[in-house]
């Protein structure tokens, strides 16, 4: 367990402050940076939002909570059409980054998905990558190989000079 702790508080998210180990905070910051957030104030608010009122002792538990919160938020924001295909966190992160969701600030994640601006919701849903089918081994269809003999080459060359005649015949 990390021995150094920092106090993080946000009046809009959590009424009381609680100590968060530095290693845990760095892991949470890296997680939210992968969504495009870079402002320190946004990262602080998101770390508190991810933890909720829970206290965790390990960074793995904190990251699990952050992933769970993000998956829940993405499931509500993207709707049931995008949730059924699996890999919600990866596809949701890609959509969030593609629509530049971080420019809206941490407030976009702190609000309920139903209260999001319509243009943001449209942009987020339009940015979701379409899953590709898995590659499967298949057999290549048989193809015929046409070899051109010298006689065929001369015939094609001769037909070029004739008017209204296709070279390929």
Buried (B, 14 or more C-beta within 10 A) or exposed (E): EBEEBEEBEBEEBBEEEBEBBBBBBEBBBEBBBEBBBEEEEBBBBBBBBBBEEEEBEBBEBBBEBBEEBBBEBBBBBBEEEBBEEEEBEEBBBBBBBBBEBBEBBBEBBBEEBEEBEEEBBEBBBEBBBEEEEEEEEEEEEEEEEEEEEEEEEEEBEEEEEEEEEEEEE
